[in-house]
Amino acid sequence: EAGVAQSPRYKIIEKRQSVAFWCNPISGHATLYWYQQILGQGPKLLIQFQNNGVVDDSQLPKDRFSAERLKGVDSTLKIQPAKLEDSAVYLCASSPRWGQGEETQYFGPGTRLLVL
Amino acid sequence: QKEVEQDPGPLSVPEGAIVSLNCTYSNSAFQYFMWYRQYSRKGPELLMYTYSSGNKEDGRFTAQVDKSSKYISLFIRDSQPSDSATYLCAMISSGGYNKLIFGAGTRLAVHP
């Protein structure tokens, strides 16, 4: 079974530029998550999709971040304009079902973003 | 105060040692407790999960949850150099729609 795919793996941009990340979850997984992991910290959930609907985006800085999951499969996360503090690893994860309780989340390798 | 506290380390041990990793938390609604392992430049992978209080063993790994103290632990027996990674504790509250709250992670180095 193929894992969660993310691209690009690395990105360097200047502040105020825009950037987009792509995620392809494990086939058949209903739920997709985007996390931000700043160096030395644990991942922080930015947004959670159930199929193509948003379940939780309470920690997404909506003035600059946006995300979509077209047709309930692939997803893109965009930052516009980027700030220095957006330098982090952006992790995508997916899980088979949605609901309350534990559902194993499978993580992709992440996209490392450096904002200069 | 952070919801989940975890000592970032680094923790350096010799091969074969018993390793103890710990997290404390403040939210009594947490019901599901996980340990993830993250190798350098990789995404986290689930190691262990426990529901509510108690112990769970899987090979060289043992997870313990003490809800009365809001304290969870991961023990690694006979540690190997391949165990060198960052270990992240994570928790989900009941009714939390699978929203993981992570600790900062403890960096572990096992030297031969």
Interface residues (C-beta under 8 A of the other chain):
Chain A: V4 T31 G40 Q41 G42 P43 K44 L45 Q48 V55 D56 L91 A93 S95 W98 G99 Q100 G101 E102 E103 T104 Q105 Y106 F107 G108 P109 G110 R112
Chain B: V4 Q6 P8 Q31 Y32 M34 R41 K42 G43 P44 E45 L46 Y49 Y51 L88 A90 I92 S94 G95 G96 Y97 N98 K99 L100 F102 G103 A104 G105
